[in-house]
């Protein structure tokens, strides 16, 4: 399945990015440019991983590099609702120590305030 | 793109107990699109649980992309093969063979630097795919293919089955 990305603005100036599909090499390439464009303007970024069914190291880079760009400008980023296996990749790579992971939407939003 | 799949019946007699299927890829990242349907068919054939299937996808993607990006380094006309085998009742193995320069991802220097990886390690070009492989695979074995036998690398990654 082709990787899909959609965004919408939430209250409080939060940009929610919903990723849908496999974040493998092909999926990462499909969303790289859009993710970097979003990171160029977003100040509070909620990356919704609910529908991400696979995450490899290239997919990790496609999430973390834009996220760091937001953080480096004083913004905030949270990862929301990864599946168990996707979260295991986040933990194995220690990315969860860099970007907080939340499974409760209210908590994710609160972390961005 | 090129792909060769060898069902059990097509394999030499002495190999039928082990080998299940073989995939041949060109040394191009685009060719990795062939990997997913091939692996999915095996996962369905052997009724592999979803968490193990995830681990198989992860390790194959990391191992093969490393060969293409860092072994062959821009040479797009080289080949690599992936063999699937069932060496014992509760283990499925994937063996990746290439003719790239020797590189043992399991050698002590590489392992030592991965004991406590930082998130930064994963952001470098090339990433730390080997660490993910080591965390998600049940077994990993590296063998050098000597020049007399074609030269190259053989990486065997195993996954425990219920």
Interface residues (C-beta under 8 A of the other chain):
Chain A: X22 X24 X25 X26 X54 X56 X57 X58 X60 X61 X64 X65 X68 X84 X85 X88 X89 X92 X93 X94 X95 X97 X98
Chain B: X29 X32 X33 X36 X50 X51 X54 X57 X58 X61 X62 X65 X117 X118 X119 X122 X123 X127 X128 X129 X131 X132 X135 X136
